[in-house]
Amino acid sequence: MPIYEYLCDDCDTRFERIVINKQQEIACPNCESTKATIQLSVFATANGGASAKSSTPSSGSGGSCCGGGCGCH
């Protein structure tokens, strides 16, 4: 179930909702208006800020973390 961020069109309150069904009506927690605009979300990754590149050389497979087939290296 995705969590969506919204901005109320009537009172400018920012809020989040877990959305089970895209047809679900979303209401502002401040003014209860159903007019809200979905916002772009920023999310964190689980790599802890480490680089995707390996610090050890590849063992001849033609690439690093992905095997070299995607062209990212």
N, C-alpha and C positions, 0 to 999 in steps of 0.2 A: 504494500500500500504506500503510494508516494505521499510525501508531505509537500504541499504547495504553499507559497507565500503570496499574500494578497495585499492590495492597497484599496481601502474603501474609497469609492468615488465621491461619497457625500461628506465624510468627516476626515479623510486623509489618515485614518488609523491603519497601521501595518499589523497584519496578523497571519498566523499559519493555521492550516487545517490538514488533517489526514483525509485523503479523498479515496473512498471506496468505489464510487461510481461517478463517472464524469457528468452525469445528469443530476447529481446531487446539488441541491440549492445551498449556496454558501451565504451566511449572514454575518455581518460585522458584529464583533462582540461589544463594541462601544455604542453604536446607534441602531443596530439591528437591520441596517439597510442590506438589500440583496444585490446592490450594484457595487461590484468590486472588480478590479483589474488584477490579473495574475502577474506576478513579478518574476524576473529572472533570478534564479537562486545561485549562490556560490556554495560549492560543497568541498569538503576536505577529502583527501585520499589517504589510504592506509599505509603509504610508503614512509611516513614520518619525515618527509622532506628530503629523503635520500635520492640521489640521481639514479636514473634508470640504467645508466652505463655501469658495467662491471669494472672494478679496479684491477682485476686480473685479466690477462689476455685470453682470448678465445682459444679453444683447443682444436683449431683447424676445421671447425664446422662451417666457417664462412660468416659467422656473426657472433653476436654477444647474447643478450637475453632472449632474443626471439629466433635465433638461428640464421639471421641474415637475409631471409627471403622477402622481407617487407621493404627493404631499402632504407630503413631508418638509421643505419650505421654506415 
